Amino acid sequence: MKRKICAIGNSRGVSIPVDVLEELNLAVGSDVDIKLDEKHSRIVIEPVKKKRKYPKDVDHEFVSQVNEFIEKYEPALKEIAKK
């Protein structure tokens, strides 16, 4: 998809379509990592995955399952939270 670079203060930016953000579970304020791929002359923007720390007595497999559930159903959970 084609986009134009625009001025944002003293910086420059590109708008990202909402459907792309939703597909990646990103929103305003989400952290992303920007890299320059000089070999292929491209800019790469990737979501930053937050590392979570858990107490020693927490079952990491269970935490993983809960996180997968949250990622899969995040849009529905956000709608429920609004009510």
PDB file of N, CA, C and O in Angstrom:
ATOM      1  N   MET A   1       0.840  -1.159   0.000  1.00  0.00           N
ATOM      2  CA  MET A   1       0.000   0.000   0.000  1.00  0.00           C
ATOM      3  C   MET A   1       0.892   1.230   0.000  1.00  0.00           C
ATOM      4  O   MET A   1       1.909   1.276   0.692  1.00  0.00           O
ATOM      5  N   LYS A   2       0.513   2.190  -0.755  1.00  0.00           N
ATOM      6  CA  LYS A   2       1.310   3.394  -0.956  1.00  0.00           C
ATOM      7  C   LYS A   2       0.902   4.470   0.044  1.00  0.00           C
ATOM      8  O   LYS A   2      -0.290   4.710   0.237  1.00  0.00           O
ATOM      9  N   ARG A   3       1.870   5.118   0.680  1.00  0.00           N
ATOM     10  CA  ARG A   3       1.626   6.196   1.633  1.00  0.00           C
ATOM     11  C   ARG A   3       2.613   7.325   1.345  1.00  0.00           C
ATOM     12  O   ARG A   3       3.640   7.103   0.704  1.00  0.00           O
ATOM     13  N   LYS A   4       2.309   8.529   1.814  1.00  0.00           N
ATOM     14  CA  LYS A   4       3.206   9.666   1.658  1.00  0.00           C
ATOM     15  C   LYS A   4       3.826  10.022   3.000  1.00  0.00           C
ATOM     16  O   LYS A   4       3.200   9.876   4.049  1.00  0.00           O
ATOM     17  N   ILE A   5       5.064  10.491   2.949  1.00  0.00           N
ATOM     18  CA  ILE A   5       5.733  10.975   4.146  1.00  0.00           C
ATOM     19  C   ILE A   5       5.202  12.378   4.424  1.00  0.00           C
ATOM     20  O   ILE A   5       5.077  13.198   3.515  1.00  0.00           O
ATOM     21  N   CYS A   6       4.888  12.644   5.704  1.00  0.00           N
ATOM     22  CA  CYS A   6       4.360  13.956   6.084  1.00  0.00           C
ATOM     23  C   CYS A   6       5.213  14.543   7.205  1.00  0.00           C
ATOM     24  O   CYS A   6       5.941  13.822   7.887  1.00  0.00           O
ATOM     25  N   ALA A   7       5.115  15.861   7.388  1.00  0.00           N
ATOM     26  CA  ALA A   7       5.841  16.543   8.451  1.00  0.00           C
ATOM     27  C   ALA A   7       5.077  16.395   9.766  1.00  0.00           C
ATOM     28  O   ALA A   7       3.860  16.571   9.812  1.00  0.00           O
ATOM     29  N   ILE A   8       5.806  16.070  10.830  1.00  0.00           N
ATOM     30  CA  ILE A   8       5.252  15.992  12.175  1.00  0.00           C
ATOM     31  C   ILE A   8       6.233  16.758  13.061  1.00  0.00           C
ATOM     32  O   ILE A   8       7.205  16.188  13.556  1.00  0.00           O
ATOM     33  N   GLY A   9       5.975  18.042  13.258  1.00  0.00           N
ATOM     34  CA  GLY A   9       6.921  18.885  13.985  1.00  0.00           C
ATOM     35  C   GLY A   9       8.227  18.960  13.201  1.00  0.00           C
ATOM     36  O   GLY A   9       8.222  19.254  12.006  1.00  0.00           O
ATOM     37  N   ASN A  10       9.349  18.692  13.876  1.00  0.00           N
ATOM     38  CA  ASN A  10      10.656  18.691  13.209  1.00  0.00           C
ATOM     39  C   ASN A  10      10.999  17.319  12.635  1.00  0.00           C
ATOM     40  O   ASN A  10      12.072  17.137  12.060  1.00  0.00           O
ATOM     41  N   SER A  11      10.100  16.361  12.788  1.00  0.00           N
ATOM     42  CA  SER A  11      10.318  15.004  12.286  1.00  0.00           C
ATOM     43  C   SER A  11       9.471  14.758  11.053  1.00  0.00           C
ATOM     44  O   SER A  11       8.769  15.654  10.583  1.00  0.00           O
ATOM     45  N   ARG A  12       9.535  13.567  10.540  1.00  0.00           N
ATOM     46  CA  ARG A  12       8.709  13.131   9.417  1.00  0.00           C
ATOM     47  C   ARG A  12       8.063  11.815   9.807  1.00  0.00           C
ATOM     48  O   ARG A  12       8.609  11.059  10.610  1.00  0.00           O
ATOM     49  N   GLY A  13       6.886  11.542   9.230  1.00  0.00           N
ATOM     50  CA  GLY A  13       6.184  10.313   9.582  1.00  0.00           C
ATOM     51  C   GLY A  13       5.339   9.797   8.446  1.00  0.00           C
ATOM     52  O   GLY A  13       5.169  10.452   7.418  1.00  0.00           O
ATOM     53  N   VAL A  14       4.812   8.606   8.656  1.00  0.00           N
ATOM     54  CA  VAL A  14       3.922   7.942   7.708  1.00  0.00           C
ATOM     55  C   VAL A  14       2.737   7.421   8.501  1.00  0.00           C
ATOM     56  O   VAL A  14       2.921   6.791   9.542  1.00  0.00           O
ATOM     57  N   SER A  15       1.521   7.675   8.026  1.00  0.00           N
ATOM     58  CA  SER A  15       0.353   7.141   8.733  1.00  0.00           C
ATOM     59  C   SER A  15       0.232   5.650   8.466  1.00  0.00           C
ATOM     60  O   SER A  15       0.570   5.165   7.386  1.00  0.00           O
ATOM     61  N   ILE A  16      -0.253   4.937   9.466  1.00  0.00           N
ATOM     62  CA  ILE A  16      -0.442   3.489   9.347  1.00  0.00           C
ATOM     63  C   ILE A  16      -1.940   3.218   9.423  1.00  0.00           C
ATOM     64  O   ILE A  16      -2.589   3.632  10.384  1.00  0.00           O
ATOM     65  N   PRO A  17      -2.497   2.534   8.433  1.00  0.00           N
ATOM     66  CA  PRO A  17      -3.938   2.265   8.422  1.00  0.00           C
ATOM     67  C   PRO A  17      -4.388   1.497   9.670  1.00  0.00           C
ATOM     68  O   PRO A  17      -3.667   0.640  10.180  1.00  0.00           O
ATOM     69  N   VAL A  18      -5.579   1.817  10.142  1.00  0.00           N
ATOM     70  CA  VAL A  18      -6.130   1.209  11.352  1.00  0.00           C
ATOM     71  C   VAL A  18      -6.209  -0.313  11.226  1.00  0.00           C
ATOM     72  O   VAL A  18      -5.937  -1.019  12.197  1.00  0.00           O
ATOM     73  N   ASP A  19      -6.573  -0.829  10.061  1.00  0.00           N
ATOM     74  CA  ASP A  19      -6.696  -2.286   9.924  1.00  0.00           C
ATOM     75  C   ASP A  19      -5.346  -2.980  10.106  1.00  0.00           C
ATOM     76  O   ASP A  19      -5.293  -4.099  10.616  1.00  0.00           O
ATOM     77  N   VAL A  20      -4.259  -2.331   9.698  1.00  0.00           N
ATOM     78  CA  VAL A  20      -2.923  -2.899   9.896  1.00  0.00           C
ATOM     79  C   VAL A  20      -2.588  -2.884  11.389  1.00  0.00           C
ATOM     80  O   VAL A  20      -2.075  -3.868  11.922  1.00  0.00           O
ATOM     81  N   LEU A  21      -2.877  -1.764  12.063  1.00  0.00           N
ATOM     82  CA  LEU A  21      -2.621  -1.676  13.499  1.00  0.00           C
ATOM     83  C   LEU A  21      -3.412  -2.730  14.266  1.00  0.00           C
ATOM     84  O   LEU A  21      -2.882  -3.381  15.166  1.00  0.00           O
ATOM     85  N   GLU A  22      -4.681  -2.893  13.903  1.00  0.00           N
ATOM     86  CA  GLU A  22      -5.528  -3.883  14.587  1.00  0.00           C
ATOM     87  C   GLU A  22      -5.002  -5.293  14.374  1.00  0.00           C
ATOM     88  O   GLU A  22      -5.017  -6.106  15.299  1.00  0.00           O
ATOM     89  N   GLU A  23      -4.542  -5.590  13.179  1.00  0.00           N
ATOM     90  CA  GLU A  23      -4.009  -6.927  12.878  1.00  0.00           C
ATOM     91  C   GLU A  23      -2.805  -7.254  13.770  1.00  0.00           C
ATOM     92  O   GLU A  23      -2.587  -8.407  14.142  1.00  0.00           O
ATOM     93  N   LEU A  24      -2.023  -6.209  14.107  1.00  0.00           N
ATOM     94  CA  LEU A  24      -0.829  -6.390  14.931  1.00  0.00           C
ATOM     95  C   LEU A  24      -1.084  -6.076  16.404  1.00  0.00           C
ATOM     96  O   LEU A  24      -0.147  -6.047  17.202  1.00  0.00           O
ATOM     97  N   ASN A  25      -2.348  -5.842  16.768  1.00  0.00           N
ATOM     98  CA  ASN A  25      -2.717  -5.485  18.142  1.00  0.00           C
ATOM     99  C   ASN A  25      -1.953  -4.258  18.635  1.00  0.00           C
ATOM    100  O   ASN A  25      -1.469  -4.230  19.766  1.00  0.00           O
ATOM    101  N   LEU A  26      -1.851  -3.238  17.766  1.00  0.00           N
ATOM    102  CA  LEU A  26      -1.196  -1.983  18.106  1.00  0.00           C
ATOM    103  C   LEU A  26      -2.224  -0.869  18.184  1.00  0.00           C
ATOM    104  O   LEU A  26      -3.273  -0.925  17.542  1.00  0.00           O
ATOM    105  N   ALA A  27      -1.910   0.138  18.975  1.00  0.00           N
ATOM    106  CA  ALA A  27      -2.794   1.297  19.121  1.00  0.00           C
ATOM    107  C   ALA A  27      -1.922   2.516  19.379  1.00  0.00           C
ATOM    108  O   ALA A  27      -0.704   2.397  19.512  1.00  0.00           O
ATOM    109  N   VAL A  28      -2.544   3.686  19.450  1.00  0.00           N
ATOM    110  CA  VAL A  28      -1.807   4.900  19.782  1.00  0.00           C
ATOM    111  C   VAL A  28      -1.100   4.675  21.111  1.00  0.00           C
ATOM    112  O   VAL A  28      -1.727   4.264  22.087  1.00  0.00           O
ATOM    113  N   GLY A  29       0.185   4.938  21.154  1.00  0.00           N
ATOM    114  CA  GLY A  29       0.973   4.750  22.369  1.00  0.00           C
ATOM    115  C   GLY A  29       1.728   3.432  22.424  1.00  0.00           C
ATOM    116  O   GLY A  29       2.561   3.235  23.308  1.00  0.00           O
ATOM    117  N   SER A  30       1.447   2.512  21.479  1.00  0.00           N
ATOM    118  CA  SER A  30       2.171   1.236  21.453  1.00  0.00           C
ATOM    119  C   SER A  30       3.636   1.479  21.100  1.00  0.00           C
ATOM    120  O   SER A  30       3.954   2.368  20.309  1.00  0.00           O
ATOM    121  N   ASP A  31       4.515   0.688  21.688  1.00  0.00           N
ATOM    122  CA  ASP A  31       5.944   0.786  21.377  1.00  0.00           C
ATOM    123  C   ASP A  31       6.268  -0.028  20.132  1.00  0.00           C
ATOM    124  O   ASP A  31       5.818  -1.164  19.979  1.00  0.00           O
ATOM    125  N   VAL A  32       7.061   0.577  19.239  1.00  0.00           N
ATOM    126  CA  VAL A  32       7.537  -0.113  18.045  1.00  0.00           C
ATOM    127  C   VAL A  32       9.037   0.099  17.928  1.00  0.00           C
ATOM    128  O   VAL A  32       9.582   1.063  18.465  1.00  0.00           O
ATOM    129  N   ASP A  33       9.693  -0.798  17.230  1.00  0.00           N
ATOM    130  CA  ASP A  33      11.118  -0.713  16.970  1.00  0.00           C
ATOM    131  C   ASP A  33      11.293  -0.381  15.498  1.00  0.00           C
ATOM    132  O   ASP A  33      10.705  -1.041  14.641  1.00  0.00           O
ATOM    133  N   ILE A  34      12.096   0.635  15.191  1.00  0.00           N
ATOM    134  CA  ILE A  34      12.330   1.041  13.808  1.00  0.00           C
ATOM    135  C   ILE A  34      13.771   0.725  13.459  1.00  0.00           C
ATOM    136  O   ILE A  34      14.693   1.148  14.155  1.00  0.00           O
ATOM    137  N   LYS A  35      13.962  -0.018  12.379  1.00  0.00           N
ATOM    138  CA  LYS A  35      15.300  -0.407  11.929  1.00  0.00           C
ATOM    139  C   LYS A  35      15.483  -0.017  10.469  1.00  0.00           C
ATOM    140  O   LYS A  35      14.527  -0.014   9.694  1.00  0.00           O
ATOM    141  N   LEU A  36      16.704   0.308  10.105  1.00  0.00           N
ATOM    142  CA  LEU A  36      17.044   0.577   8.721  1.00  0.00           C
ATOM    143  C   LEU A  36      17.711  -0.671   8.157  1.00  0.00           C
ATOM    144  O   LEU A  36      18.761  -1.096   8.639  1.00  0.00           O
ATOM    145  N   ASP A  37      17.097  -1.251   7.142  1.00  0.00           N
ATOM    146  CA  ASP A  37      17.668  -2.402   6.448  1.00  0.00           C
ATOM    147  C   ASP A  37      18.411  -1.852   5.225  1.00  0.00           C
ATOM    148  O   ASP A  37      17.847  -1.734   4.137  1.00  0.00           O
ATOM    149  N   GLU A  38      19.695  -1.519   5.434  1.00  0.00           N
ATOM    150  CA  GLU A  38      20.484  -0.894   4.370  1.00  0.00           C
ATOM    151  C   GLU A  38      20.668  -1.824   3.177  1.00  0.00           C
ATOM    152  O   GLU A  38      20.702  -1.370   2.033  1.00  0.00           O
ATOM    153  N   LYS A  39      20.786  -3.105   3.435  1.00  0.00           N
ATOM    154  CA  LYS A  39      21.006  -4.074   2.356  1.00  0.00           C
ATOM    155  C   LYS A  39      19.874  -4.036   1.337  1.00  0.00           C
ATOM    156  O   LYS A  39      20.120  -4.136   0.135  1.00  0.00           O
ATOM    157  N   HIS A  40      18.627  -3.890   1.809  1.00  0.00           N
ATOM    158  CA  HIS A  40      17.463  -3.889   0.925  1.00  0.00           C
ATOM    159  C   HIS A  40      16.836  -2.497   0.771  1.00  0.00           C
ATOM    160  O   HIS A  40      15.763  -2.358   0.184  1.00  0.00           O
ATOM    161  N   SER A  41      17.515  -1.461   1.304  1.00  0.00           N
ATOM    162  CA  SER A  41      17.047  -0.063   1.222  1.00  0.00           C
ATOM    163  C   SER A  41      15.600   0.073   1.682  1.00  0.00           C
ATOM    164  O   SER A  41      14.743   0.563   0.947  1.00  0.00           O
ATOM    165  N   ARG A  42      15.342  -0.380   2.935  1.00  0.00           N
ATOM    166  CA  ARG A  42      13.983  -0.291   3.456  1.00  0.00           C
ATOM    167  C   ARG A  42      13.989   0.011   4.950  1.00  0.00           C
ATOM    168  O   ARG A  42      14.975  -0.203   5.655  1.00  0.00           O
ATOM    169  N   ILE A  43      12.863   0.509   5.391  1.00  0.00           N
ATOM    170  CA  ILE A  43      12.637   0.792   6.808  1.00  0.00           C
ATOM    171  C   ILE A  43      11.734  -0.318   7.345  1.00  0.00           C
ATOM    172  O   ILE A  43      10.716  -0.643   6.734  1.00  0.00           O
ATOM    173  N   VAL A  44      12.103  -0.894   8.478  1.00  0.00           N
ATOM    174  CA  VAL A  44      11.324  -1.978   9.075  1.00  0.00           C
ATOM    175  C   VAL A  44      10.783  -1.489  10.420  1.00  0.00           C
ATOM    176  O   VAL A  44      11.541  -1.037  11.278  1.00  0.00           O
ATOM    177  N   ILE A  45       9.468  -1.586  10.590  1.00  0.00           N
ATOM    178  CA  ILE A  45       8.818  -1.203  11.851  1.00  0.00           C
ATOM    179  C   ILE A  45       8.203  -2.467  12.441  1.00  0.00           C
ATOM    180  O   ILE A  45       7.382  -3.126  11.804  1.00  0.00           O
ATOM    181  N   GLU A  46       8.613  -2.801  13.675  1.00  0.00           N
ATOM    182  CA  GLU A  46       8.117  -4.017  14.328  1.00  0.00           C
ATOM    183  C   GLU A  46       7.574  -3.693  15.714  1.00  0.00           C
ATOM    184  O   GLU A  46       8.118  -2.837  16.412  1.00  0.00           O
ATOM    185  N   PRO A  47       6.492  -4.380  16.119  1.00  0.00           N
ATOM    186  CA  PRO A  47       5.982  -4.188  17.485  1.00  0.00           C
ATOM    187  C   PRO A  47       7.028  -4.635  18.503  1.00  0.00           C
ATOM    188  O   PRO A  47       7.755  -5.602  18.273  1.00  0.00           O
ATOM    189  N   VAL A  48       7.100  -3.935  19.616  1.00  0.00           N
ATOM    190  CA  VAL A  48       7.987  -4.321  20.712  1.00  0.00           C
ATOM    191  C   VAL A  48       7.201  -5.244  21.626  1.00  0.00           C
ATOM    192  O   VAL A  48       6.151  -4.872  22.149  1.00  0.00           O
ATOM    193  N   LYS A  49       7.715  -6.439  21.813  1.00  0.00           N
ATOM    194  CA  LYS A  49       7.088  -7.397  22.726  1.00  0.00           C
ATOM    195  C   LYS A  49       7.632  -7.142  24.120  1.00  0.00           C
ATOM    196  O   LYS A  49       8.841  -7.187  24.347  1.00  0.00           O
ATOM    197  N   LYS A  50       6.734  -6.877  25.044  1.00  0.00           N
ATOM    198  CA  LYS A  50       7.146  -6.609  26.416  1.00  0.00           C
ATOM    199  C   LYS A  50       7.456  -7.915  27.126  1.00  0.00           C
ATOM    200  O   LYS A  50       6.691  -8.876  27.051  1.00  0.00           O
ATOM    201  N   LYS A  51       8.591  -7.938  27.817  1.00  0.00           N
ATOM    202  CA  LYS A  51       8.937  -9.102  28.626  1.00  0.00           C
ATOM    203  C   LYS A  51       8.228  -8.969  29.958  1.00  0.00           C
ATOM    204  O   LYS A  51       8.295  -7.925  30.607  1.00  0.00           O
ATOM    205  N   ARG A  52       7.557 -10.015  30.359  1.00  0.00           N
ATOM    206  CA  ARG A  52       6.805  -9.983  31.610  1.00  0.00           C
ATOM    207  C   ARG A  52       7.526 -10.787  32.673  1.00  0.00           C
ATOM    208  O   ARG A  52       8.052 -11.870  32.417  1.00  0.00           O
ATOM    209  N   LYS A  53       7.535 -10.236  33.856  1.00  0.00           N
ATOM    210  CA  LYS A  53       8.153 -10.930  34.991  1.00  0.00           C
ATOM    211  C   LYS A  53       7.054 -11.492  35.873  1.00  0.00           C
ATOM    212  O   LYS A  53       6.056 -10.824  36.142  1.00  0.00           O
ATOM    213  N   TYR A  54       7.245 -12.725  36.319  1.00  0.00           N
ATOM    214  CA  TYR A  54       6.249 -13.396  37.139  1.00  0.00           C
ATOM    215  C   TYR A  54       6.896 -13.894  38.423  1.00  0.00           C
ATOM    216  O   TYR A  54       8.086 -14.210  38.448  1.00  0.00           O
ATOM    217  N   PRO A  55       6.108 -13.962  39.479  1.00  0.00           N
ATOM    218  CA  PRO A  55       6.626 -14.544  40.718  1.00  0.00           C
ATOM    219  C   PRO A  55       7.042 -16.004  40.493  1.00  0.00           C
ATOM    220  O   PRO A  55       6.553 -16.660  39.573  1.00  0.00           O
ATOM    221  N   LYS A  56       7.934 -16.499  41.329  1.00  0.00           N
ATOM    222  CA  LYS A  56       8.464 -17.859  41.187  1.00  0.00           C
ATOM    223  C   LYS A  56       7.392 -18.934  41.231  1.00  0.00           C
ATOM    224  O   LYS A  56       7.516 -19.954  40.553  1.00  0.00           O
ATOM    225  N   ASP A  57       6.333 -18.724  42.022  1.00  0.00           N
ATOM    226  CA  ASP A  57       5.328 -19.771  42.213  1.00  0.00           C
ATOM    227  C   ASP A  57       4.252 -19.785  41.131  1.00  0.00           C
ATOM    228  O   ASP A  57       3.298 -20.555  41.239  1.00  0.00           O
ATOM    229  N   VAL A  58       4.374 -18.960  40.092  1.00  0.00           N
ATOM    230  CA  VAL A  58       3.385 -18.926  39.017  1.00  0.00           C
ATOM    231  C   VAL A  58       3.765 -19.946  37.947  1.00  0.00           C
ATOM    232  O   VAL A  58       4.922 -20.018  37.531  1.00  0.00           O
ATOM    233  N   ASP A  59       2.784 -20.732  37.504  1.00  0.00           N
ATOM    234  CA  ASP A  59       2.994 -21.737  36.458  1.00  0.00           C
ATOM    235  C   ASP A  59       3.154 -21.021  35.116  1.00  0.00           C
ATOM    236  O   ASP A  59       2.196 -20.442  34.603  1.00  0.00           O
ATOM    237  N   HIS A  60       4.341 -21.059  34.557  1.00  0.00           N
ATOM    238  CA  HIS A  60       4.634 -20.337  33.315  1.00  0.00           C
ATOM    239  C   HIS A  60       3.820 -20.847  32.124  1.00  0.00           C
ATOM    240  O   HIS A  60       3.498 -20.070  31.225  1.00  0.00           O
ATOM    241  N   GLU A  61       3.489 -22.117  32.105  1.00  0.00           N
ATOM    242  CA  GLU A  61       2.653 -22.663  31.031  1.00  0.00           C
ATOM    243  C   GLU A  61       1.249 -22.050  31.091  1.00  0.00           C
ATOM    244  O   GLU A  61       0.673 -21.690  30.064  1.00  0.00           O
ATOM    245  N   PHE A  62       0.711 -21.939  32.305  1.00  0.00           N
ATOM    246  CA  PHE A  62      -0.601 -21.318  32.481  1.00  0.00           C
ATOM    247  C   PHE A  62      -0.562 -19.861  32.044  1.00  0.00           C
ATOM    248  O   PHE A  62      -1.467 -19.396  31.350  1.00  0.00           O
ATOM    249  N   VAL A  63       0.476 -19.137  32.442  1.00  0.00           N
ATOM    250  CA  VAL A  63       0.626 -17.733  32.058  1.00  0.00           C
ATOM    251  C   VAL A  63       0.680 -17.613  30.543  1.00  0.00           C
ATOM    252  O   VAL A  63       0.077 -16.707  29.967  1.00  0.00           O
ATOM    253  N   SER A  64       1.390 -18.512  29.903  1.00  0.00           N
ATOM    254  CA  SER A  64       1.490 -18.507  28.447  1.00  0.00           C
ATOM    255  C   SER A  64       0.117 -18.717  27.808  1.00  0.00           C
ATOM    256  O   SER A  64      -0.226 -18.039  26.839  1.00  0.00           O
ATOM    257  N   GLN A  65      -0.658 -19.639  28.339  1.00  0.00           N
ATOM    258  CA  GLN A  65      -2.006 -19.894  27.817  1.00  0.00           C
ATOM    259  C   GLN A  65      -2.913 -18.684  28.008  1.00  0.00           C
ATOM    260  O   GLN A  65      -3.691 -18.344  27.117  1.00  0.00           O
ATOM    261  N   VAL A  66      -2.818 -18.041  29.151  1.00  0.00           N
ATOM    262  CA  VAL A  66      -3.625 -16.839  29.411  1.00  0.00           C
ATOM    263  C   VAL A  66      -3.220 -15.730  28.441  1.00  0.00           C
ATOM    264  O   VAL A  66      -4.085 -15.055  27.883  1.00  0.00           O
ATOM    265  N   ASN A  67      -1.932 -15.537  28.237  1.00  0.00           N
ATOM    266  CA  ASN A  67      -1.467 -14.501  27.312  1.00  0.00           C
ATOM    267  C   ASN A  67      -1.942 -14.768  25.879  1.00  0.00           C
ATOM    268  O   ASN A  67      -2.327 -13.836  25.172  1.00  0.00           O
ATOM    269  N   GLU A  68      -1.916 -16.015  25.456  1.00  0.00           N
ATOM    270  CA  GLU A  68      -2.409 -16.370  24.117  1.00  0.00           C
ATOM    271  C   GLU A  68      -3.904 -16.068  24.005  1.00  0.00           C
ATOM    272  O   GLU A  68      -4.363 -15.560  22.982  1.00  0.00           O
ATOM    273  N   PHE A  69      -4.656 -16.380  25.056  1.00  0.00           N
ATOM    274  CA  PHE A  69      -6.097 -16.092  25.076  1.00  0.00           C
ATOM    275  C   PHE A  69      -6.335 -14.588  24.957  1.00  0.00           C
ATOM    276  O   PHE A  69      -7.176 -14.147  24.174  1.00  0.00           O
ATOM    277  N   ILE A  70      -5.592 -13.809  25.736  1.00  0.00           N
ATOM    278  CA  ILE A  70      -5.753 -12.350  25.709  1.00  0.00           C
ATOM    279  C   ILE A  70      -5.414 -11.795  24.333  1.00  0.00           C
ATOM    280  O   ILE A  70      -6.143 -10.953  23.809  1.00  0.00           O
ATOM    281  N   GLU A  71      -4.315 -12.256  23.742  1.00  0.00           N
ATOM    282  CA  GLU A  71      -3.940 -11.782  22.406  1.00  0.00           C
ATOM    283  C   GLU A  71      -5.005 -12.132  21.371  1.00  0.00           C
ATOM    284  O   GLU A  71      -5.341 -11.310  20.519  1.00  0.00           O
ATOM    285  N   LYS A  72      -5.532 -13.341  21.444  1.00  0.00           N
ATOM    286  CA  LYS A  72      -6.519 -13.791  20.468  1.00  0.00           C
ATOM    287  C   LYS A  72      -7.832 -13.024  20.589  1.00  0.00           C
ATOM    288  O   LYS A  72      -8.446 -12.678  19.580  1.00  0.00           O
ATOM    289  N   TYR A  73      -8.264 -12.757  21.820  1.00  0.00           N
ATOM    290  CA  TYR A  73      -9.569 -12.140  22.046  1.00  0.00           C
ATOM    291  C   TYR A  73      -9.477 -10.683  22.523  1.00  0.00           C
ATOM    292  O   TYR A  73     -10.444 -10.150  23.067  1.00  0.00           O
ATOM    293  N   GLU A  74      -8.330 -10.043  22.323  1.00  0.00           N
ATOM    294  CA  GLU A  74      -8.145  -8.680  22.825  1.00  0.00           C
ATOM    295  C   GLU A  74      -9.213  -7.694  22.350  1.00  0.00           C
ATOM    296  O   GLU A  74      -9.716  -6.928  23.172  1.00  0.00           O
ATOM    297  N   PRO A  75      -9.588  -7.671  21.058  1.00  0.00           N
ATOM    298  CA  PRO A  75     -10.631  -6.727  20.643  1.00  0.00           C
ATOM    299  C   PRO A  75     -11.949  -6.940  21.391  1.00  0.00           C
ATOM    300  O   PRO A  75     -12.583  -5.972  21.811  1.00  0.00           O
ATOM    301  N   ALA A  76     -12.361  -8.181  21.558  1.00  0.00           N
ATOM    302  CA  ALA A  76     -13.609  -8.473  22.272  1.00  0.00           C
ATOM    303  C   ALA A  76     -13.485  -8.100  23.743  1.00  0.00           C
ATOM    304  O   ALA A  76     -14.427  -7.554  24.316  1.00  0.00           O
ATOM    305  N   LEU A  77     -12.354  -8.380  24.359  1.00  0.00           N
ATOM    306  CA  LEU A  77     -12.154  -8.040  25.761  1.00  0.00           C
ATOM    307  C   LEU A  77     -12.176  -6.521  25.970  1.00  0.00           C
ATOM    308  O   LEU A  77     -12.687  -6.042  26.983  1.00  0.00           O
ATOM    309  N   LYS A  78     -11.622  -5.765  25.015  1.00  0.00           N
ATOM    310  CA  LYS A  78     -11.649  -4.293  25.104  1.00  0.00           C
ATOM    311  C   LYS A  78     -13.083  -3.782  25.006  1.00  0.00           C
ATOM    312  O   LYS A  78     -13.457  -2.841  25.706  1.00  0.00           O
ATOM    313  N   GLU A  79     -13.878  -4.392  24.148  1.00  0.00           N
ATOM    314  CA  GLU A  79     -15.288  -3.978  24.023  1.00  0.00           C
ATOM    315  C   GLU A  79     -16.054  -4.270  25.313  1.00  0.00           C
ATOM    316  O   GLU A  79     -16.868  -3.458  25.754  1.00  0.00           O
ATOM    317  N   ILE A  80     -15.796  -5.419  25.910  1.00  0.00           N
ATOM    318  CA  ILE A  80     -16.456  -5.782  27.166  1.00  0.00           C
ATOM    319  C   ILE A  80     -16.044  -4.804  28.262  1.00  0.00           C
ATOM    320  O   ILE A  80     -16.869  -4.408  29.085  1.00  0.00           O
ATOM    321  N   ALA A  81     -14.770  -4.415  28.276  1.00  0.00           N
ATOM    322  CA  ALA A  81     -14.268  -3.499  29.308  1.00  0.00           C
ATOM    323  C   ALA A  81     -14.923  -2.121  29.216  1.00  0.00           C
ATOM    324  O   ALA A  81     -15.033  -1.421  30.222  1.00  0.00           O
ATOM    325  N   LYS A  82     -15.354  -1.731  28.029  1.00  0.00           N
ATOM    326  CA  LYS A  82     -15.995  -0.416  27.847  1.00  0.00           C
ATOM    327  C   LYS A  82     -17.376  -0.365  28.491  1.00  0.00           C
ATOM    328  O   LYS A  82     -17.867   0.714  28.820  1.00  0.00           O
ATOM    329  N   LYS A  83     -18.006  -1.526  28.673  1.00  0.00           N
ATOM    330  CA  LYS A  83     -19.382  -1.578  29.175  1.00  0.00           C
ATOM    331  C   LYS A  83     -19.435  -1.541  30.679  1.00  0.00           C
ATOM    332  O   LYS A  83     -20.519  -1.578  31.260  1.00  0.00           O
TER     333      LYS A  83
END
